[in-house]
Amino acid sequence: MGMAVLALCLATGESQAQQPGSSAADAFRPSLSITPYYQGKADMDGGGSFSAAGAITRLRVTNRLGDKGFWGLTLNYDYTDYRFSDVRAFGGQAPWNNMQRVGISVPFSWITGRWGWLVAPSVDYFRETGADWNDALTYGAVFSGARMFSSGRIGLGLGVFNRLEEVEVFPFIAVDWRLSEQWRLTNPLAAGPTGPAGLEAKYAFATGWEFGVGGAFRSVRFRLNENGPIASGIGEEQGIVGFVHLTRALDRRMALDLYLGAIFNGQLKVEDSRGNTLSEVDYDTAPLVGLNFSARF
């Protein structure tokens, strides 16, 4: 699922913007993460089934902004290959074949007193191969403010995005809180054009392993092929993702994350080129697995 629901919950290792309060040694930090993943077969209401596989790539640079802030630059590329079979739910034709995301985000974060602030504008193209690039633009920004305490930070955020014939506004909780020496509550991924950040509880073992369990609601909209069954229409996938994951730090700069989980209350939607709904199809709980490699240079 390219940048579909599964993909959005797997690229977590470096998805957050650089937070205020990091050390001087972190003033300039390039990083890379690559996440191949697979979403297992799920039956659709109305007949047929589908599965998806793909990869997510993030190339990031963060740098210091004055004495109490950071700015960053993130380049995004995601690809998802959808495989529909015995399709009856969409009139006997697969509604789309693949989905790509190409984009850039530029987060800024800074401290004023005991508050940390984040502004993260982004521009992305979400499209099926063969769709018009000019019609595939999604843009907007995330804003958040968090109060800092000795145990971490907690606050609220707001995302505002123009997503292919619709404007979406969503609030979310921004949190990174140490519950004990081993337990921590945090956002597993960055809020953005696909939805809020979700929540994850993590447990750090003395051996260098980390275990996490979490969930999030995600939604992705993309422009369809100009010559497809719904010419220049809009495809959308959404669902609630629940997952567990294991993290292993290979050294101070590299880590591997294994994700196992499922998508609940999943739905596929097709709209015409103006955003009018043509059909909505629910699908059964779908298993998912992903492996994330992240490295800082």
Rosetta blueprint (number, residue, H / E / L):
1 M L
2 G L
3 M L
4 A L
5 V H
6 L H
7 A H
8 L H
9 C L
10 L L
11 A L
12 T L
13 G L
14 E L
15 S L
16 Q L
17 A L
18 Q L
19 Q L
20 P L
21 G L
22 S L
23 S L
24 A H
25 A H
26 D H
27 A L
28 F E
29 R E
30 P E
31 S E
32 L E
33 S E
34 I E
35 T E
36 P E
37 Y E
38 Y E
39 Q E
40 G E
41 K E
42 A E
43 D E
44 M E
45 D L
46 G L
47 G L
48 G L
49 S E
50 F E
51 S E
52 A E
53 A E
54 G E
55 A E
56 I E
57 T E
58 R E
59 L E
60 R E
61 V E
62 T E
63 N E
64 R E
65 L L
66 G L
67 D L
68 K L
69 G E
70 F E
71 W E
72 G E
73 L E
74 T E
75 L E
76 N E
77 Y E
78 D E
79 Y E
80 T E
81 D E
82 Y E
83 R E
84 F E
85 S E
86 D L
87 V L
88 R L
89 A L
90 F L
91 G L
92 G L
93 Q L
94 A L
95 P L
96 W L
97 N L
98 N E
99 M E
100 Q E
101 R E
102 V E
103 G E
104 I E
105 S E
106 V L
107 P L
108 F E
109 S E
110 W E
111 I E
112 T E
113 G L
114 R L
115 W E
116 G E
117 W E
118 L E
119 V E
120 A E
121 P E
122 S E
123 V E
124 D E
125 Y E
126 F E
127 R E
128 E L
129 T L
130 G L
131 A L
132 D L
133 W H
134 N H
135 D H
136 A L
137 L E
138 T E
139 Y E
140 G E
141 A E
142 V E
143 F E
144 S E
145 G E
146 A E
147 R E
148 M E
149 F E
150 S L
151 S L
152 G E
153 R E
154 I E
155 G E
156 L E
157 G E
158 L E
159 G E
160 V E
161 F E
162 N E
163 R E
164 L L
165 E L
166 E L
167 V E
168 E E
169 V E
170 F E
171 P E
172 F E
173 I E
174 A E
175 V E
176 D E
177 W E
178 R E
179 L L
180 S L
181 E L
182 Q L
183 W E
184 R E
185 L E
186 T E
187 N L
188 P L
189 L L
190 A L
191 A L
192 G E
193 P L
194 T L
195 G E
196 P L
197 A L
198 G L
199 L E
200 E E
201 A E
202 K E
203 Y E
204 A E
205 F L
206 A L
207 T L
208 G L
209 W E
210 E E
211 F E
212 G E
213 V E
214 G E
215 G E
216 A E
217 F E
218 R E
219 S E
220 V E
221 R E
222 F E
223 R E
224 L L
225 N L
226 E L
227 N L
228 G L
229 P L
230 I L
231 A L
232 S L
233 G L
234 I E
235 G E
236 E E
237 E E
238 Q E
239 G E
240 I E
241 V E
242 G E
243 F E
244 V E
245 H E
246 L E
247 T E
248 R E
249 A E
250 L L
251 D L
252 R L
253 R L
254 M E
255 A E
256 L E
257 D E
258 L E
259 Y E
260 L E
261 G E
262 A E
263 I E
264 F E
265 N E
266 G E
267 Q E
268 L E
269 K E
270 V E
271 E E
272 D L
273 S L
274 R L
275 G L
276 N L
277 T E
278 L E
279 S E
280 E E
281 V E
282 D E
283 Y E
284 D L
285 T L
286 A E
287 P E
288 L E
289 V E
290 G E
291 L E
292 N E
293 F E
294 S E
295 A E
296 R E
297 F L
